[in-house]
Amino acid sequence: MKIIAVSDIHGAYQSIESLLKRVDADLLIIAGDISTKGSDSEIRNAIEIFQLHSKNIFAICGNMDFPSTENILQEKNIDVNARGKIINDIGFFGVSGAPHSYMKTPYEISEEEIYNCAIAGYSQIQQSRMKIFLSHTPPINTNVDKINSGKHVGSSSARKFIEEMQPDICICGHIHEAFGVDKIGSTVIVNCGPANKYYVEIEIGKEIIVKQKLI
C-alpha cells in the first residue's frame, strides 16, 4: 500500500489537488487543520475535490478546524476520530483536535479525551496486522513536537497511548516547524509539516518505508 499523508492544509486545497494528480497512491491521510476556521461548505467542497482524485481518504480535524467539521468528515465517510477503519488488514484510527492551550483555538479538548478517543478507535482495529494512528498533535517530548524555542508542546496522552499500545505508525502535524520523523519504542512518529510545503509518502509492505517530500 502506498499512502500520501498531509497535515495543516490551512486552505491550500489547490496544492493537495495538484499533488493527488501528480502522485499515484492508494490512500490519502489528512492529519488535521484542513482549514483555518473554514466554513462547513468550504470543507465539503475541498473534500469533494480530493475524492475526485483519491478513492480512499481518512481524515481527522485539527485545532483550527471547527468541531462541526467532524459532521462533514462523517458525511463523506472519511472520519477516523475515535473510530477505526480497516483496508487490506491495515487499521487506521485517530484523534481530532489538540490539547487545551492559551491560544483557545476552535477545537481543543482535554488530555483525558485525547486518550479515550485513541483507545476507542484502537479497539475497533486491534486485530489488524498493522496499525496506523492519526493524531493532529504529536506526542510530547519527541523531535517532532518542538517549537522554535526548543520547548516541547505535544500531547502527554498521545505519548502515553503510543507507549502502551505501540501502533506501527503515528501520523501527526500541528507543529509546523517540527516536520520530521522520530520513534517511541517501535512506533514511527511522522510529523507531516504544513501541506503548502511538505508531504509524506509511506509505503507499506513487509516493511514500512517513510519518505519526506517537498510538495
N, C-alpha and C positions, 0 to 999 in steps of 0.2 A: 504494500500500500504506500502510495506517495501522498503526503499531506503538505498543503500550504497553510502556514499559521501566521496570523497577523494580530496585532493589538493596537489600541489607541489610534483608530482611524480618524476620529475627530472631524468627520465630514469630508475627508479626502476620498470620496467614493470613486472618482474617476481613476485614481491611482490603483485602486483594487480591481476595478473593471479591466483596466489595461493589463494588470498582472495576470488576471484569470484568462484573458485572451492569449497571452504570451506563453504562459507556463501551464502545461497539462498536468493535472493532479486528480486523484480520486476523491479528495475531501478538502474543503476549506474550513479552517478553525478560526473563529474570531474570539479573542480573549478579552473582550470588553472595550468600553469607550468607543462605541460605534459612532457616536455623535458628541457634540459639546452642547448639552442641554437641548438637543434636537426634538422636534415635534414627532408625534406618532406617525403622521403622514410622511415626514422626511425619512424616518427609519424604514417604514414599509416600502417606500419607493426604492430605497437603496438595496434592501434585501431582495426585492423582486428582480432588480438588475443583476445582482450577484447570482441569483438562481438561474438566470438565463445561461450562465457560463460554468456553473458548478452544480453537478447533480446531487452532491451531498454537502451539507453545511451544518456545523454545530457551533453554537454561539452562547455566550453569557453577556451580561451587561457589566459596564464599568461604573465607577463612581460619578462620572459626568453624564451618564445616561439617566433618565428618569425611571423609577420603579415600574411605571406603566409600560415601559419598553418591553418588559417581560411578556406582556399580553401579545405584542407583535411577534416576538420570537416563538411563542407557543402557537399562535395562529398559523405561522409558517412552518411549524413542526421542526424547528431547529434548536429549541431551547434545551440546555442541559444543566440549568441551575437546580440543584438539589434533586436531580434525576439522572438516570443513566440510559444510554443507548449503545447498542452493540452492532458493529459491522465486521463481518468475517472474523468473529471471535476476538475482536479488539473492542474493549469497553471504553466509553467516553462519558465523563460526568464532570460537574463543576460547581462553582460558587460565584454568584454575581456580586457586584458592589465592592466596597472597601471598608476597612475599619473606620470608626468614628474619628474625626480629626478636627483641628481648629479651623479648617477651610469650610466645613459644613457644606460639602458638595451634595448634589441631589440624592445619591444612592449610597448611603453609609449605614452599616449595620454593626452589631456587636461582635466581638471575637467569639462569643458563645454561639451566635447564629452562624457565623462562618464555619465553625467546626461541625455543627449539627447538619448544615446543608451538605458539607462534604461527606459526612457519614451516610446521609440519606441517599445521595447519588451513588456512592460506592456500593451500598447494599444491593443495588439493582444490577451491578455488573461484576460482582466479586468472583463469579465463576468463570469469567472470560480469561483467555490465555494471557492477554496483555491489557494493561490499564493505563488510561491517559486522563490526567486530572487538569481541568481548566480552572485557574484561579486568577482573577484580574490582578489581585495584589500578590506580589512574590512572598515566599516565606521569609521571615526575618533572619538577620544575621547570615546573609549569603553575599556573594559577589553581585547579585542581580537585584538587590533591594536598597542600594546605597545612592543617596542624593549627592550632589556635587561637593557638599561639605564633608562627606565621608560618613555621615550619620546613617544608620540602618533604620528604615521606616516600613519594613514589611510586616506581615501578619504573623503573630505568635501562634494563632490557631492553625493557619495553613502549615506552618512548620511542624506543630505537634501532630497533625494528621499525617503528614508525609513520613515523619519518624516512626509513627505507629504502623501505618499500612503499606508504606514503600510502593506506591504506584510506580510504573516504569518511567513515566514522564510527567512533569508538571509544566504546563504551558501558561505563561503569565505575561504581564506588561506593567502598566501603571507608572513605573518609574522610568521615564523616557531615557534618561542618561545612563541607565543600567543595562542597556542592550547587551546580552551575552549569555553564557552558559555556565552552570555550576552543578554540583551534586550534593545531595544529602543521602548518605548511605548509598544505596544502589539506584536512587531516583535521580534522573537527569532533570535539572531545572533550566528552563529556557525562557528568558525574557525577550520577547519579540521586538521590543523597541517601538517607536512611533511608526505607523504604517505609511506615512508620507516619505519615509527614508528607508525603512528596512522591512524584510520579511524573513521567514524561516522555512526551509524545506526539510521535511522529516520523512525518511524512507524506512519503512518497517518491513523486515523480512525475518531471517533468523537473528539478525542483529538490528539495532536502531542506529541510523546514521542521521546526524543533525548538521545541516549546512546553513550558516548565517549569510544572508544575501542583501545587497542593495536593491531597492525597489526598481 
